[in-house]
Amino acid sequence: MIGPGAVDLASRRLGGSVVAASDESFGVKERLIDPSEPAFVPGTYDLRGEVVDGWETRRHAGPDGDWVIVRLGAPGRLRTVDVDTRFFSGNHPTSCRVDACVLGLTDDPTDPGTGWVELTPWTVLHPDSSNPLTIADPRRWTHLRLRLGSDGGVARLRAYGEVIPDPLSWTDVSVEVSGVEQGGRVEWCSDSHYSDAHALIRPDRPRNMGDGWETRRRRDIGPETHDAVMVSFAAPAHLRRLEIDTSYFVFNASREISVLGSRHCPDGENGWALVPFDIPVLARTPLAADARHTFTVDVPEICALRVQAYPDGGLARVRAIGTPTPDGMRRLQKRWEETSE
């Protein structure tokens, strides 16, 4: 089950990397974590054979099957791993298993002494389809290993979960607390007709107009008509700066913006719809098209933002920079210890 706010920890957009594979004769391993959806044009060939959009090994892998290792873009707790075999039908693997481990950036994951932990049992894979596997282990991981029960092809590997930031990276520094790399999450948005609001908290610069959040055109425009998005932080923080980026939105950027903060989180029974956003962070402010706007703010103890875009339109990125509160640091440390056992 892929819950709201779940992040693909393996995605190239987050810095994920495919670091090793047993074989990649027909389809290169790097395609596994491409953020785009897989595609296929029948009858298109190159020197490797028919062109595939995924990782595909040669025939006859042997009794141990094939394998691939992915370094997650951000370490975290996994909820669901989706082994996507779209467009692989007569050449999909028979089954798979997912393992994980914790390693440093320069450690060799192919070392025989690596302490891999089994996250899922061997599971039959269906051809040309999504194959979501539920992960029950609550620990934090840095690397995944997908083991195949045979040879074959996989289009995409998605590792959905929650970023677990290292408390040391928040100590005595300002942090982009809204950023997905630091555990920021998009919890809700009013509309995502043209593009996904999760793009707002990506760590990179926007690449084009599709790399942002764009809503449909509202026809019920009034003085207070607006779209909105909610972004939560991994821990409460004192906010010092906001960046609202409309890059590439030349003719359809939101005209104005306002930002409210909250010092509350859902109580476990009710969701974000009942959380009050009653702390002014940024008053209603005009925006320029295709531009980066920075605002100095001084708002203590905020754990989530509601960004309101008037009346509709597009935003590329929203960045909230601040320093963790003492309580925020305690929460980060507790979460780190709970997921590192």
C-alpha positions, -999 to +999 in steps of 0.1 A: +000+000+000+015+034-011+003+059+015-001+097+010+031+116+011+052+085+003+085+092-014+103+071-040+136+068-021+152+051-051+144+078-077+171+094-097+155+127-089+164+122-052+199+110-060+193+073-063+218+052-082+220+017-096+254+007-085+258-030-096+240-058-115+247-094-124+240-087-161+225-060-183+228-075-218+195-063-233+185-033-211+208-012-190+204-012-152+202+026-149+167+026-165+153+010-134+151+042-114+143+066-142+115+088-128+095+087-161+070+061-169+082+032-190+075+032-227+079+007-256+079+009-294+075-026-309+098-035-337+126-010-327+160-027-327+196-018-320+228-038-316+215-054-284+182-065-299+148-050-294+150-017-276+135-020-241+128+007-215+141-011-184+167-035-171+168-069-190+193-097-186+204-124-210+187-157-212+196-186-189+208-169-157+214-202-139+200-215-107+207-184-086+189-160-110+200-124-115+203-094-091+206-056-091+217-032-063+203+003-058+217+029-035+188+050-022+188+087-029+179+093+007+181+067+035+147+059+050+120+035+061+104+015+034+067+008+031+062-006-004+086-017-032+070-019-066+087-042-091+072-029-124+073-054-153+053-032-178+060-042-214+078-073-203+055-103-209+072-133-225+105-121-209+095-111-174+112-128-143+095-157-126+098-143-091+117-118-069+129-111-034+140-077-019+169-074+005+183-043+022+214-031+041+230+000+056+263+011+040+284+042+037+287+059+003+321+044-005+314+009+008+312-019-017+277-035-017+290-065-037+314-074-009+306-110+003+306-098+038+278-072+033+250-078+059+219-081+036+186-085+054+156-101+037+126-077+035+102-098+015+099-136+008+102-149-027+071-136-046+057-145-080+060-117-105+031-109-129+040-100-165+034-065-179+021-051-146+029-033-113+040-058-086+038-039-052+055-057-023+046-046+013+076-040+036+070-046+073+105-040+086+105-006+103+142+001+101+161+027+081+180+015+050+205+029+025+207+002-002+183-023-018+190-055-036+164-070-060+170-107-065+153-124-094+143-160-094+153-163-131+166-141-159+143-115-175+133-078-176+120-052-151+109-018-163+111+002-131+119-003-094+101+021-070+110+021-033+082+041-015+087+052+021+098+080+044+131+098+045+148+095+079+172+125+082+203+122+102+201+145+133+238+154+128+229+171+095+205+194+113+229+204+142+238+241+144+229+248+107+200+261+087+181+234+069+157+233+040+131+218+063+105+215+036+128+196+012+121+159+005+158+151+013+152+163+048+120+145+054+096+171+040+063+157+026+035+170+005+004+159+025-024+174+004-032+197-025-064+211-039-057+202-075-030+184-096-047+185-130-015+192-150+014+181-128+021+167-093+025+189-063+053+166-050+076+184-075+075+215-052+099+200-027+124+183-050+160+191-042+170+202-078+162+232-099+131+229-122+139+218-157+108+228-176+071+238-170+062+202-164+086+200-135+064+218-110+028+221-097+002+233-121-035+234-115-065+236-139-079+270-148-105+281-122-137+296-135-151+305-101-127+334-095-134+356-066-113+377-042-105+348-020-104+320-046-072+300-044-056+266-048-035+253-019-009+227-009+002+214+025+038+206+032+049+190+065+084+189+081+103+160+097+105+181+129+094+216+141+116+245+131+121+282+134+116+295+099+140+321+086+135+322+048+111+312+021+117+307-016+088+307-041+100+297-075+079+302-107+106+293-132+093+282-166+058+294-157+058+323-181+021+328-190+004+307-163+022+314-130+001+320-099-005+357-096-002+359-058+008+337-029+002+336+009+017+311+034+002+300+067+020+278+093+009+253+118+023+241+152+001+210+151+002+176+134-026+150+129-036+133+161-035+098+147-073+095+143-078+125+120-059+136+090-045+170+078-079+184+070-085+191+107-051+206+114-053+244+120-030+266+099-034+297+119+002+312+120+009+339+094+042+332+077+039+353+045+011+378+038-006+378+004+021+388-020+022+394-058+045+370-078+065+376-110+063+350-137+094+328-144+113+340-114+127+330-080+114+350-051+131+349-017+115+363+015+130+368+049+107+356+077+110+350+114+084+326+126+091+302+155+081+265+160+064+256+127+059+220+117+039+224+085+030+250+058-002+257+038+008+275+006-021+293-010-018+303-047-043+329-060-064+321-079-048+292-097-017+285-119+017+271-115+046+270-090+079+253-096+094+250-061+086+260-025+115+260-001+113+268+036+147+273+054+150+272+092+167+258+122+152+229+143+137+236+177+151+218+207+119+196+207+125+191+169+160+178+176+147+154+202+121+141+178+147+136+151+171+118+175+143+095+188+132+086+153+168+080+142+174+056+171+141+038+166+149+030+129+186+022+134+182-007+158 
